Amino acid sequence: MRSRDVEISGLLTTFNQAADRVAMHAVRRTLVEAQAAAAGLPVRAVELPWPCSNEEYETRMAEACRTAVAEGIEAIVFGDLFLRDIRAYREQKLAGSGLDPLFPLWDIPTHELAREMMQGGLRARITCVDKKQLDASFAGREFDEALLADLPAGADPCGENGEFHTFAYDGPMFRHPIAVAAGELREADGFMFADLVAA
């Protein structure tokens, strides 16, 4: 958002239609909409059925990309850090679409990035924990220095390997904080979810 070369026109995310939540993190749509409003940006929602095959996912994402190009959008920004297979997949799917993939955080050491985000004012909560990689007790915790100190050796401090997912509720990108509470903990399919609710 601070770049003079890029103008952000919206936030793109996928929603599980059956649950009305973000497809991977299970964050409530109302919280994503509050997040977008605090950032002064519209949400560009891609609605996914449940269950959703990868083919259906790709079909719906391709349609979202065509719509974006028709509206004059030129690029999609991804927060990927170092997983080369994920980056290659995104680049392959966008090839010839009219949209350039941008990776502004690519190869920033994640220990440095986590602390830089915290020192810059980012506040977030852990919404989802992969129990195969991290203890379920991390679900609902604040993304802060104490959490970084408690992460086991080998766990990425930004959750890049899918160890955890977060919901940002305050930071320099927002006009005001979003009041959230950790809510009920729920286990499903090997993941522990903290059902964040508006406080």
ROKOL-848680 format. One line per 4 residues: number of its first residue (from 1); their letters; for each residue x, y, z of N, C-alpha, C. Coordinates in Angstrom, 2 decimals. Layout:
NUM) A) X Y Z X Y Z X Y Z  ...
//
This chain:
1) MRSR) 0.83 -1.21 0.00 0.00 0.00 0.00 0.86 1.26 0.00  2.11 1.14 0.52 3.00 2.30 0.54 3.71 2.51 -0.79  3.64 1.53 -1.67 4.34 1.61 -2.95 3.71 2.68 -3.83  4.57 3.42 -4.51 4.06 4.41 -5.46 3.85 3.79 -6.83
5) DVEI) 4.30 2.54 -6.99 4.19 1.87 -8.28 2.92 1.04 -8.41  2.27 0.74 -7.28 1.11 -0.15 -7.29 -0.03 0.51 -6.54  -1.20 0.51 -7.15 -2.41 0.98 -6.47 -3.27 -0.24 -6.15  -3.55 -0.45 -4.87 -4.36 -1.59 -4.45 -5.84 -1.27 -4.69
9) SGLL) -6.53 -2.17 -5.41 -7.93 -1.90 -5.74 -8.90 -2.80 -4.98  -8.41 -3.82 -4.31 -9.32 -4.70 -3.58 -8.57 -5.87 -2.96  -9.28 -6.61 -2.13 -8.74 -7.79 -1.45 -9.46 -9.02 -2.00  -8.69 -9.98 -2.49 -9.24 -11.18 -3.09 -9.15 -12.35 -2.10
13) TTFN) -10.26 -13.03 -1.87 -10.22 -14.23 -1.03 -11.31 -15.20 -1.45  -11.13 -16.45 -1.04 -12.12 -17.49 -1.34 -12.95 -17.76 -0.10  -14.23 -18.01 -0.32 -15.16 -18.32 0.77 -15.82 -19.68 0.53  -15.87 -20.48 1.57 -16.65 -21.70 1.56 -18.12 -21.28 1.66
17) QAAD) -18.89 -21.53 0.59 -20.28 -21.07 0.55 -21.13 -21.70 1.65  -20.89 -22.96 1.94 -21.72 -23.66 2.93 -21.52 -23.09 4.33  -20.27 -22.73 4.66 -19.96 -22.24 6.00 -19.94 -20.72 6.09  -19.90 -20.03 4.93 -19.79 -18.57 4.87 -18.54 -18.09 5.62
21) RVAM) -17.44 -18.80 5.37 -16.15 -18.50 6.00 -15.04 -18.60 4.96  -13.89 -18.01 5.29 -12.73 -18.13 4.41 -12.43 -19.61 4.24  -12.15 -20.01 3.01 -12.03 -21.43 2.68 -10.98 -22.17 3.50  -9.82 -21.60 3.74 -8.78 -22.33 4.48 -8.79 -22.00 5.96
25) HAVR) -8.88 -20.74 6.32 -8.71 -20.31 7.71 -9.98 -20.44 8.53  -11.13 -20.52 7.87 -12.44 -20.60 8.52 -12.79 -19.32 9.29  -12.21 -18.19 8.88 -12.58 -16.90 9.48 -13.94 -16.48 8.93  -14.77 -15.97 9.81 -16.12 -15.56 9.41 -16.07 -14.44 8.36
29) RTLV) -17.00 -14.51 7.40 -17.06 -13.48 6.35 -17.23 -12.08 6.95  -18.01 -11.97 8.00 -18.25 -10.65 8.60 -16.94 -10.03 9.10  -16.02 -10.86 9.60 -14.73 -10.33 10.06 -13.85 -9.91 8.89  -13.89 -10.68 7.80 -13.13 -10.29 6.61 -13.66 -8.98 6.06
33) EAQA) -14.97 -8.82 6.06 -15.57 -7.57 5.58 -15.20 -6.40 6.49  -15.14 -6.64 7.81 -14.71 -5.59 8.74 -13.24 -5.24 8.50  -12.44 -6.23 8.22 -11.02 -6.02 7.93 -10.87 -5.16 6.67  -11.61 -5.50 5.63 -11.54 -4.76 4.38 -12.01 -3.32 4.57
37) AAAG) -13.09 -3.14 5.33 -13.59 -1.79 5.59 -12.56 -0.96 6.33  -11.87 -1.58 7.30 -10.83 -0.87 8.06 -9.66 -0.49 7.16  -9.43 -1.28 6.11 -8.36 -0.97 5.16 -8.84 -0.04 4.05  -10.15 0.22 4.00 -10.70 1.10 2.96 -10.70 0.45 1.59
41) LPVR) -10.88 -0.88 1.54 -10.82 -1.62 0.28 -12.02 -2.56 0.17  -12.49 -2.81 -1.05 -13.57 -3.79 -1.21 -13.03 -5.22 -1.16  -13.91 -6.15 -0.80 -13.57 -7.57 -0.85 -14.03 -8.11 -2.20  -13.14 -8.80 -2.88 -13.48 -9.51 -4.12 -13.58 -10.97 -3.74
45) AVEL) -14.79 -11.44 -3.53 -15.03 -12.79 -3.02 -15.13 -13.79 -4.16  -14.45 -14.92 -4.00 -14.61 -16.06 -4.89 -15.35 -17.12 -4.09  -16.57 -17.41 -4.51 -17.44 -18.34 -3.78 -17.14 -19.77 -4.22  -16.83 -20.63 -3.24 -16.51 -22.02 -3.52 -17.55 -22.95 -2.90
49) PWPC) -17.98 -23.97 -3.65 -18.89 -24.97 -3.05 -18.13 -25.81 -2.05  -18.87 -26.56 -1.23 -18.22 -27.50 -0.31 -18.90 -28.85 -0.42  -18.14 -29.90 -0.71 -16.70 -29.88 -0.97 -16.39 -29.27 -2.33  -15.12 -28.92 -2.51 -14.70 -28.25 -3.74 -13.47 -28.96 -4.31
53) SNEE) -13.59 -29.44 -5.53 -12.45 -30.07 -6.18 -11.45 -29.00 -6.61  -10.22 -29.42 -6.84 -9.21 -28.47 -7.32 -9.60 -27.93 -8.69  -10.23 -28.76 -9.52 -10.67 -28.31 -10.84 -11.71 -27.19 -10.71  -12.66 -27.38 -9.80 -13.68 -26.33 -9.59 -13.04 -25.07 -9.03
57) YETR) -12.11 -25.23 -8.10 -11.38 -24.08 -7.55 -10.69 -23.30 -8.66  -9.99 -24.00 -9.52 -9.26 -23.33 -10.60 -10.21 -22.66 -11.59  -11.35 -23.29 -11.86 -12.35 -22.69 -12.76 -12.87 -21.37 -12.19  -13.18 -21.37 -10.91 -13.73 -20.16 -10.29 -12.67 -19.06 -10.14
61) MAEA) -11.44 -19.46 -9.86 -10.37 -18.46 -9.78 -10.09 -17.86 -11.15  -10.12 -18.69 -12.20 -9.91 -18.19 -13.56 -10.99 -17.17 -13.93  -12.22 -17.43 -13.53 -13.31 -16.49 -13.79 -13.08 -15.17 -13.05  -12.63 -15.27 -11.80 -12.33 -14.06 -11.02 -11.22 -13.26 -11.70
65) CRTA) -10.25 -13.95 -12.26 -9.15 -13.27 -12.95 -9.65 -12.59 -14.23  -10.50 -13.26 -14.98 -11.06 -12.63 -16.19 -11.86 -11.38 -15.85  -12.63 -11.46 -14.78 -13.40 -10.29 -14.34 -12.48 -9.15 -13.96  -11.40 -9.46 -13.23 -10.45 -8.43 -12.82 -9.81 -7.75 -14.02
69) VAEG) -9.40 -8.54 -15.00 -8.78 -7.97 -16.22 -9.78 -7.08 -16.94  -11.02 -7.52 -17.03 -12.06 -6.72 -17.70 -12.28 -5.38 -16.99  -12.00 -5.35 -15.68 -12.16 -4.12 -14.91 -10.89 -3.26 -14.90  -9.87 -3.70 -15.63 -8.65 -2.91 -15.73 -7.57 -3.22 -14.71
73) IEAI) -7.76 -4.28 -13.94 -6.74 -4.68 -12.97 -5.61 -5.38 -13.71  -4.38 -5.10 -13.29 -3.21 -5.59 -14.02 -2.39 -6.63 -13.28  -2.60 -6.79 -11.97 -1.74 -7.70 -11.21 -2.46 -8.22 -9.98  -1.95 -9.32 -9.44 -2.39 -9.86 -8.15 -1.16 -9.94 -7.26
77) VFGD) -1.29 -9.46 -6.03 -0.20 -9.51 -5.07 -0.39 -10.72 -4.16  0.66 -11.51 -4.00 0.64 -12.68 -3.13 1.61 -12.47 -1.97  1.26 -13.03 -0.82 2.11 -12.91 0.36 3.07 -14.07 0.53  3.31 -14.84 -0.53 4.21 -15.98 -0.43 5.61 -15.54 -0.07
81) LFLR) 6.30 -16.41 0.70 7.61 -16.06 1.24 8.75 -16.86 0.64  8.60 -18.20 0.55 9.73 -18.97 0.04 9.36 -20.31 -0.59  8.10 -20.70 -0.61 7.72 -21.99 -1.17 7.67 -21.91 -2.70  8.71 -22.43 -3.33 8.88 -22.26 -4.77 7.80 -22.98 -5.58
85) DIRA) 7.31 -24.12 -5.09 6.28 -24.83 -5.83 4.97 -24.04 -5.85  4.66 -23.38 -4.74 3.45 -22.55 -4.69 3.59 -21.35 -5.63  4.74 -20.72 -5.60 4.96 -19.58 -6.51 4.87 -20.03 -7.97  5.50 -21.14 -8.29 5.46 -21.63 -9.68 4.03 -21.93 -10.11
89) YREQ) 3.22 -22.50 -9.21 1.82 -22.79 -9.51 1.07 -21.49 -9.83  1.26 -20.48 -9.00 0.56 -19.20 -9.22 1.00 -18.59 -10.55  2.29 -18.61 -10.82 2.80 -18.04 -12.07 2.25 -18.80 -13.28  2.19 -20.10 -13.17 1.65 -20.91 -14.27 0.18 -20.59 -14.52
93) KLAG) -0.61 -20.50 -13.46 -2.04 -20.26 -13.62 -2.34 -18.85 -14.14  -1.47 -17.90 -13.86 -1.71 -16.53 -14.33 -1.07 -16.26 -15.69  -0.24 -17.16 -16.17 0.42 -16.96 -17.47 -0.63 -16.78 -18.56  -0.52 -15.68 -19.29 -1.44 -15.40 -20.37 -2.79 -14.87 -19.95
97) SGLD) -2.99 -14.65 -18.65 -4.30 -14.20 -18.15 -4.48 -12.69 -18.26  -3.37 -11.97 -18.43 -3.43 -10.50 -18.39 -3.13 -9.95 -17.02  -2.90 -10.83 -16.05 -2.55 -10.42 -14.69 -1.12 -10.84 -14.38  -0.35 -9.91 -13.83 1.01 -10.23 -13.40 0.98 -10.66 -11.94
101) PLFP) 1.67 -11.75 -11.57 1.80 -12.11 -10.16 2.92 -11.30 -9.52  2.64 -10.68 -8.37 3.64 -9.90 -7.65 3.89 -10.57 -6.30  5.17 -10.64 -5.90 5.56 -11.30 -4.65 6.47 -10.37 -3.85  5.92 -9.34 -3.24 6.76 -8.33 -2.57 7.51 -8.82 -1.34
105) LWDI) 7.09 -9.94 -0.75 7.75 -10.44 0.46 8.72 -11.59 0.16  8.87 -11.92 -1.09 9.61 -13.11 -1.48 11.05 -13.08 -0.95  11.44 -14.16 -0.31 12.80 -14.39 0.19 13.22 -13.48 1.34  12.29 -12.73 1.93 12.63 -12.01 3.16 12.73 -13.07 4.26
109) PTHE) 13.83 -13.13 5.01 13.93 -14.14 6.08 12.75 -14.00 7.04  12.09 -15.12 7.29 10.81 -15.04 8.01 10.96 -14.64 9.48  12.09 -14.95 10.11 12.30 -14.47 11.48 12.34 -12.94 11.50  13.02 -12.38 10.51 13.09 -10.91 10.41 11.72 -10.32 10.09
113) LARE) 11.02 -10.94 9.14 9.72 -10.41 8.72 8.71 -10.43 9.86  8.65 -11.53 10.61 7.71 -11.62 11.73 7.94 -10.48 12.72  9.19 -10.25 13.07 9.50 -9.19 14.04 9.27 -7.80 13.44  9.59 -7.64 12.17 9.35 -6.35 11.50 7.86 -6.01 11.50
117) MMQG) 7.02 -7.01 11.22 5.57 -6.78 11.22 5.09 -6.39 12.62  5.56 -7.11 13.63 5.15 -6.80 15.00 5.61 -5.41 15.41  6.87 -5.09 15.12 7.41 -3.77 15.48 6.73 -2.65 14.71  6.19 -2.97 13.51 5.48 -1.99 12.71 4.05 -1.76 13.15
121) GLRA) 3.58 -2.54 14.14 2.24 -2.32 14.67 1.22 -3.37 14.29  1.62 -4.41 13.54 0.67 -5.45 13.19 0.24 -6.21 14.44  -1.07 -6.42 14.57 -1.63 -7.24 15.64 -2.51 -8.29 14.98  -2.32 -9.54 15.39 -3.06 -10.64 14.78 -3.25 -11.75 15.80
125) RITC) -4.22 -12.63 15.51 -4.48 -13.81 16.34 -4.37 -15.05 15.47  -3.94 -16.14 16.09 -3.87 -17.42 15.40 -5.29 -17.98 15.27  -5.70 -18.24 14.03 -7.06 -18.72 13.78 -7.12 -20.22 13.52  -6.01 -20.79 13.08 -6.01 -22.18 12.64 -4.62 -22.77 12.84
129) VDKK) -4.57 -23.96 13.40 -3.31 -24.65 13.66 -3.37 -26.04 13.04  -2.34 -26.39 12.28 -2.20 -27.74 11.76 -1.59 -28.59 12.87  -2.38 -29.48 13.44 -1.94 -30.25 14.61 -0.79 -31.21 14.29  -0.56 -31.49 13.03 0.58 -32.33 12.67 1.89 -31.56 12.80
133) QLDA) 1.79 -30.23 12.81 3.00 -29.41 12.84 3.16 -28.59 14.11  2.07 -28.35 14.81 2.10 -27.44 15.95 1.07 -27.88 16.98  1.36 -27.66 18.24 0.43 -28.03 19.30 -0.86 -27.21 19.18  -1.97 -27.87 19.43 -3.29 -27.23 19.31 -3.44 -26.03 20.23
137) SFAG) -2.65 -25.96 21.31 -2.76 -24.86 22.27 -2.39 -23.50 21.66  -1.78 -23.49 20.49 -1.45 -22.23 19.84 -2.67 -21.55 19.23  -3.73 -22.29 18.98 -4.95 -21.73 18.39 -5.54 -20.66 19.30  -5.83 -19.52 18.74 -6.42 -18.41 19.48 -5.40 -17.46 20.10
141) REFD) -4.13 -17.86 20.10 -3.11 -17.01 20.72 -2.81 -15.77 19.90  -2.27 -14.80 20.58 -1.81 -13.58 19.93 -0.53 -13.87 19.14  -0.41 -13.30 17.96 0.81 -13.40 17.16 1.77 -12.33 17.68  2.63 -12.73 18.63 3.51 -11.76 19.28 4.84 -12.42 19.63
145) EALL) 5.70 -11.67 20.29 7.03 -12.18 20.64 6.95 -13.42 21.52  5.98 -13.46 22.43 5.82 -14.64 23.28 5.51 -15.88 22.45  4.68 -15.72 21.44 4.37 -16.84 20.56 5.63 -17.29 19.82  6.39 -16.34 19.30 7.62 -16.71 18.58 8.56 -17.48 19.49
149) ADLP) 8.66 -17.06 20.74 9.55 -17.73 21.69 9.08 -19.15 21.99  7.78 -19.40 21.89 7.22 -20.71 22.22 7.17 -21.67 21.03  7.40 -21.17 19.82 7.35 -22.05 18.65 8.45 -23.11 18.74  8.13 -24.35 18.40 9.16 -25.38 18.42 10.18 -25.17 17.31
153) AGAD) 11.36 -25.73 17.48 12.39 -25.65 16.45 11.83 -26.23 15.15  12.09 -25.55 14.07 11.62 -26.01 12.78 10.30 -25.40 12.35  9.55 -24.81 13.27 8.29 -24.15 12.90 8.61 -22.77 12.33  7.99 -22.45 11.21 8.26 -21.14 10.60 7.53 -20.05 11.38
157) PCGE) 8.21 -18.94 11.71 7.57 -17.88 12.50 6.47 -17.13 11.78  6.37 -17.32 10.47 5.25 -16.72 9.72 4.23 -17.78 9.28  4.44 -19.03 9.71 3.51 -20.09 9.35 3.52 -20.43 7.87  4.64 -20.21 7.20 4.69 -20.38 5.75 4.48 -21.83 5.31
161) NGEF) 4.80 -22.77 6.17 4.60 -24.18 5.82 3.21 -24.68 6.22  2.33 -23.76 6.56 0.97 -24.13 6.94 0.82 -24.49 8.40  1.85 -24.20 9.21 1.76 -24.51 10.65 0.57 -23.82 11.29  0.34 -22.57 10.88 -0.77 -21.79 11.43 -1.18 -20.71 10.45
165) HTFA) -2.39 -20.19 10.67 -2.91 -19.06 9.90 -3.36 -18.00 10.89  -3.34 -16.75 10.45 -3.67 -15.65 11.35 -4.76 -14.76 10.77  -5.33 -13.96 11.65 -6.25 -12.89 11.26 -5.69 -11.59 11.82  -5.33 -10.66 10.94 -4.82 -9.35 11.36 -6.00 -8.46 11.76
169) YDGP) -5.92 -7.88 12.96 -7.02 -7.03 13.42 -6.58 -5.59 13.68  -5.29 -5.32 13.59 -4.81 -3.94 13.76 -3.46 -3.82 13.07  -3.15 -2.60 12.66 -1.87 -2.35 12.02 -1.92 -1.09 11.20  -0.79 -0.70 10.64 -0.72 0.56 9.90 -1.56 0.57 8.62
173) MFRH) -1.99 -0.59 8.16 -2.82 -0.66 6.95 -4.29 -0.41 7.24  -4.66 -0.34 8.52 -6.05 -0.15 8.91 -6.29 1.26 9.44  -7.48 1.77 9.17 -7.89 3.09 9.69 -8.23 3.01 11.17  -8.63 1.81 11.62 -8.98 1.59 13.02 -8.86 0.10 13.30
177) PIAV) -8.65 -0.29 14.56 -8.58 -1.73 14.88 -9.94 -2.40 14.76  -9.91 -3.72 14.60 -11.12 -4.54 14.56 -11.17 -5.29 15.89  -12.22 -5.11 16.63 -12.33 -5.74 17.95 -12.72 -7.21 17.77  -11.82 -8.12 18.20 -12.11 -9.55 18.09 -11.76 -10.26 19.40
181) AAGE) -12.42 -11.39 19.62 -12.11 -12.27 20.74 -11.86 -13.66 20.18  -11.11 -14.48 20.93 -10.69 -15.78 20.41 -11.85 -16.73 20.14  -12.92 -16.66 20.90 -14.08 -17.51 20.64 -13.83 -18.98 20.94  -14.73 -19.81 20.47 -14.71 -21.25 20.75 -13.62 -21.95 19.95
185) LREA) -12.97 -22.92 20.57 -12.01 -23.76 19.87 -12.74 -24.96 19.28  -12.37 -25.31 18.04 -13.06 -26.39 17.34 -12.03 -27.20 16.56  -12.11 -28.52 16.66 -11.18 -29.41 15.97 -11.87 -30.04 14.77  -11.18 -30.05 13.61 -11.74 -30.68 12.42 -10.62 -31.03 11.45
189) DGFM) -10.64 -32.25 10.96 -9.72 -32.71 9.91 -8.25 -32.47 10.23  -7.87 -32.66 11.50 -6.48 -32.50 11.87 -6.06 -31.08 12.16  -7.02 -30.17 12.17 -6.74 -28.76 12.46 -7.49 -28.33 13.71  -6.92 -27.38 14.43 -7.61 -26.75 15.55 -7.92 -25.32 15.13
193) FADL) -9.19 -24.96 15.19 -9.63 -23.63 14.78 -10.04 -22.81 16.01  -9.65 -21.56 16.03 -10.14 -20.61 17.03 -11.18 -19.76 16.30  -12.42 -19.93 16.66 -13.52 -19.25 15.96 -13.60 -17.80 16.42  -12.84 -16.95 15.77 -12.82 -15.54 16.15 -14.20 -14.93 16.00
197) VAA) -14.54 -14.07 16.95 -15.84 -13.39 16.93 -15.61 -11.90 17.18  -16.54 -11.09 16.70 -16.45 -9.66 16.96 -16.65 -9.43 18.45  -15.77 -8.62 19.02 -15.83 -8.37 20.48 -16.69 -7.15 20.78
//
